[in-house]
């Protein structure tokens, strides 16, 4: 699903608060092949809580990242996300798609806490061939100003967004390819970013609920500096290392609790608003924070569940040189979103 809508090569562009990430995938063969990945750090505070504070700096970083990836096309696939995007699974009477399209604005008024004149709206029928009197629909609404801000920075970078997706669906797109077994039952895909952690709940492979927690790697680093007296470089090195430390374990205890509670609340909300059982059976983590030593173990202990680091490279064909100087194990958790975008083929 995309809020907007065949070159055989698709460029996925993930504009994060701390990093610009580009993944290029070639769809010419029977199986998609990852051609190139480039990750570029973004200056601090250029994007704050998803809001682009300095479009010039961001657009320059985008242009530089695409150039480093050898991208010559102006067409990219990108996404929006955060608190200004609402995803809701609803049931409506079974009608044809055109009739459903006419019903959606009325349905959105019942389920979306935004002014209807200020949103972009889309939907997808989950069981179009069903024969029951009701059908399941995923309803998506995004504040227009959020979409327009993303479009402005892309225009400034000289780019054309052929698809504007939703973060949760792009993550799911990469996740389902690498983890088909996770498309059964209720699972959580937790994307721990620079400033925000996105909790995405999937039910039988369908992303039906998203929640944002204002905890990310930045908070972990700041806690290490403030509470443990570490310098910025030392704190950053601990977050990116492979070894646990007493300082890091102390910070993980508190911040891990916040993430765990966010997951539990999302599942509890699902249980209270759904007729079906919603027992969470597994948690997968991705994003830069997924690599923090000991965090997955802490989440697993708190949630009493299996917590696994998700790897979007697990079942993807990778061309020689695609990662160049990058280390696959280190960058894989960062690539779920850009790969999910690049797996899209615009209609």
N, C-alpha and C positions, 0 to 999 in steps of 0.2 A: 504494500500500500504506500502511496505517496501523496503528499498534499498537492503537488504539481506534477505534473507530467503535463540504425543499429550498427553504431560503430561496434566493432568486435573487441575494442579495448575500452574499459571503463575506468575512470579515475575517481576514486573515493577520497574525499577531502573532509577531514575531521578537524574542526577548529576548536581546540580546547583552551582552557584557561591558562595552562602552562606550556602546552606544546601544540604545534601544527603538525599533523600527520597525514601523509599521502600514501595510498596504496593503489597500484595500477594492476589490473587483472585483464588478461587476454582471454576472450571467450571463443576464439576461433576453433579450438579443438573440442573433442568430446567432453573433456573436463576443463574447468577454468584453471588458468595458470597464473600464479602471482609473478609479475614481471619485475616490479620495483617497489621498494618501500623507502621513504625518506621521512625522518623525524627532525623537526627544527624547534629549538627552545624559543619561547615567546617572552618578551620583556615583561617583568613583573608589573601587574596592575593594568596591562593593556586590555585584559578582559577580567572583570570582577563579577562573580556570581552569575556568570553567563551573559552579562551585559558588556557589549563592546564599548570600552571607554575611549580608545584611541583608534579609530578606523584606519588611519594612515599607517600606523605601525603594524597593525594586523594585516592589512592588504600587502604591505611590503614583504612581510614574513611569508605570506601565502605565495607570492610571486617567486620568492627565492627558493621556497621548498619545491614548487613545481619545476623550476628550472633545474634544481639539483636532481630531480627525478627524471629529467629528460623529457618532460611532458610538453608537447607542442600544441595539442588541442586546447580549445577554450572551454570545452564541455566538461563539467564535473558533476558528480553526485554528492550532495551534502545533506545535512539533517539539522533539525531543531529539537530542543528538549528542555527539560526543566519544569519549574512550577507553572509556567504559562502554557503548558501542553497537558491536555486531559485525554486519557484513554479510558473508555468505559465499555464493558461488554453488556449489551442489553438484549432483551427479547421483544420482538414485535410480531404482529400478525404476518403470515406469509403472503408476500406480494411480489410482483415482478420488480426488477431492479429500478426501473424508471419510477415506479410508484414509491419504492423505498426512498429514492432520492428526494422525492417531494415530501415525504414524511420526516426526513432526517432533521430539518430545521425545527420542527415542532418537538421531536424527541430531544434534540439538543437543549431546548429551553427547559426541559424537565431535569436534565442530568448535568448540564455544564454551568458552573457558577460564573460565567462571563457574560458580558453584554453581547447579544447575538450580532449586533452591527459591527463588532470589533474583532471577529474571529474568522479564521479559515477553517472550513469544515470538510471532513471526508469520512468515508465509512467503507467497511468490507463485510459482505455477507459470508458467514463462516460455513453455512450448510445450504448452499444455493440449490442443491438437487434433492433436498429432504422432502418428505411427504407429510410431515406433521403440520398442524395448523399454525404453529409459531416457528419463527426462525431466529437464530442467534446472529447478532451483528456487533462488530467492533466499531465503535464511534470514536472519532478522533477530532479534537478541536484544538487549535493553536491561536494564540492572540496574534492578530495581524501585524502589530508593531514588532513582534519578535521575528516573524518571517521577513518583514520588510527590512529590518536592521541587518539580517543575514544577507539579503539580496543586495543591499547597498554596498557592503564591504566586498562582495564578490564582483559587483559592477566596477568598483574602484580598482579591483585587481585585474579587470579586463576579462572576466570569466562569465560563462553562461551556465547557470544551474539547470541541467536537463531534468533532474529529479531533486525535489526537496523532501526528504524522508523524515521520519521521526526516530530519534535516537533509539528508543526501545525496540522498534522494528528492525533497525539496522543491526543492532546487537544480536537480536534473535536470528537474523538472516545468517550471520556467521556461526552462531552457536549451534543451530540445528544441523549444520553441515558437519561439524566436528563431533557432535554428541547426539546422534539420533536416538540413543536409548533414553536421553533426558526429555524426549518429547512425549513421555508417558507420565501421567500423574501431575502433581503440583511440585514445581521446583522453583528456586529463586536464582536469578542471575544478578549478581551484585557487582556493579561497576564502580570501583573506588577511584575517583579522579583526583585532580589537584585541589579543588575546593569543595566539591560535592560528591556524595556517594548516591548513585541511582540504584534503587531496589526494584527489580523487574520480576513480577510473579508470572510464571507460565503455567497454564492448565492444559494438559495434553498437547503441549507444543504451541499453544496460542497465548501471546502476551496479553493478559487481561487486566493488569494493575501495575502502576508505577508509583513510586514514592521517592522523594529526594530527601536526603539527610545532609545537613550542612557540616559534614565532616569529610575531609580529604587529606591527602598527603601534606598539604600545607599546615593543617592543624597539628599533625603528628610532629612535623619539624619544629613548629613554634613551641609545642609542649616540651620537646627535648631541649630547646634553647632556654625557655623560661623556667621550667621546673627542675631540669637536670643540669643547668649551667653550661651547656655545650655551645660551641661556636657553630655558626651557620653551616660551614663546610663539613664539620664533624657530624652534625645532625643529619645532613643530606647523605653523607657516606653511610651512616648506619642504616638509613631507610633503604638504601640501594644495595646493601651488602648481602651476603648469603648466611651470615652468622648472627645468632641472637646475642643480645647483651642485656645486662641487668637494667641499664637505663631505658632501653627500648621496651623491655617487658613491662616496666612500670607505666610507660605511656600507653602501651597497647591495652593494658587492663581497663583503663578508663574509656579510651576512644573505641576499643573493640566492643565494650558494653553498649555504647551509643548505637553502633552499627547493628549489633544483635537485636537491640530493642526495636530499632527501625524495621528490621525484617519481621520480627514477631508481630508488631502492630499492623504491618501490611497484610500478613496472613490472617490475623484476627479480624481485620476489616473485611477481607474476602469471605471468611467464614460467616460473618454476620449478615452479609449482603448476598449470599449465594445459597441456592437450595441444595447444591451438591457438597459432598465432603471436600474438605480443603486441608488435609493433613500434609504438611510440607515434608517431602521425603529426601531432598538433597539441596545443597547450596553450592553454586559455582561462583568464583570470584574472578574478576578481570579488572583492567585498568592499572594505572601505575601503582596504586596501593596494594594490589594483589601480591606484589613481590616483597612487601615488608616482612622480614623474617619473624615468624611466630604468630602473625596475625591470623592466618587461616586456622591454625591450631586453636587459637584463643576463641575464634568464632565457633568452631566446631564444638569445643567444650561447653561454651555458653548455650548454644542452641541444641546440643546433644544430637547432632546430625553430622553426616559426612560433608565436609567442606573441601572442595577441590579447585585448584587453579585452572581456569579455562584457557585452552590454547587454540586459537583460531587457525594455526598452521598445521594442526594435527593431521588433517586429511586433505590438505590442499597441495596441488602440484606447485612446486617452487622452482622457477628458472634459475640456473646458475648465475650468481652475481646479484640476484634480486635484493638481498639484504646487505650486500657489499661489506662494509666494515662493522655492521651491526651483529650482535650475538643473539641468535634466535631465542634462546631461553630467557634472555634478559628483556627483549622487546616484545615477545609474543603476547603478554597480558595487555600491552598497550594497543594492540592492533585489532582487537575485536570489532570496534566501531568502524575504522576506515576500511577494513576488509569486508565487513558487512555491507558497507556502502558500495564498494567496488564490485561486489557480487551482483549488484543490481544491473539489469540491462534495460535502459529506457525503451519504452514502447515505440 
